[in-house]
Amino acid sequence: MNEIEELTMLLLYLTAWDEEGYFYDENDNLSKGAIKHSWKGYSFDALNSLTDKGYLYYSKNKSKSVSITKEGEELAKHLIEKYLKSENQQ
């Protein structure tokens, strides 16, 4: 994953909001719960790559937002540690 994709994922997560909806869990069972959404005003190359890697679900229709998968949330939490952890906390 390149730095542009990492920073895009980080920004998507930091600007996301939760909505109730349906999603497939790790066992491919349809579940109901909070889903993180974020506006897709970023590079489509980065969004497509993050989608292909399973971090986002994004419909190529007129929707202006993407959904962050559970894997995407875990990645974003790791990226917060990588990019935003202050020197005093190390």
N, C-alpha and C positions, 0 to 999 in steps of 0.2 A: 504494500500500500504506500503510495507516495504522500508527501507532505500536504499537497493540496487536498487530497481525499481525506486525510486525517483532520485537517482544519475545517473542512466542509462538514464532516460528521460532528465535530465538536460544536460548531456554530448551530447546526440543526438541532442538536440536543439542548443546548443552552437557551434556545429561543422557542422550544417546543411547549405545547400545552396538552393537557389530557382530555380525552373525550371517551365516553362509554361506547363500546362497540364490540364486535365479534372478531375473533382472530383464531388462528390455528396454533395450538400449543406445541411443545417439543414432541409430543406423541401423535401429532396430526389430528387431534380432537378439536372440534369447534368449541371455543370457550368464549365467555362474555366477561369483559373487564375494561380497565382503563387502557387506552391506546394513546401513545404519544404521537402528535402531529406537528409538523413544522412547514413553513412556507418553502416552496421549492424555487426560490429566486437565486439559485446558484448555478454553477456550470453544469450543463446537462451531461457532459462527459463524466464529471465526478459523480453526479447523481446516478447515472447509468451504471458506472463501475460499482458504487456502493450497493445498488440494487442487485447486480449480478453476484456480489459477494454475500448477499443475504442480510445486509444491515438495514436496508430500507425496503418498503413496499411502495411502489409509486406507479400509478396508472398514467399511461401516456395520453389520457384524454384531456379534457379542459380543466380538470381539477388543479387547483393552485397549491395544493399541499401534498406532502409525503407522510407516510406512516413509518415510524421507527420500530423495527423488530426488537424482540428481547435480546437478540445477539447484538444489535446495534446499540441498545442501551448499555450493555456490558462493555462494548468497545468504547463508547463515549465516556464511561466512568474511568476506564483506563487512561484515555486521552486527557481527561481532567488532571489526573495525577501526573502525567507526562508533561503537559504544557502549562498548567496553572498552579501547581504546587509551589508555594513560596519557598525561598531559600531558608527562612526561619523554621519551616516545618520539616526540613530534611534531617 
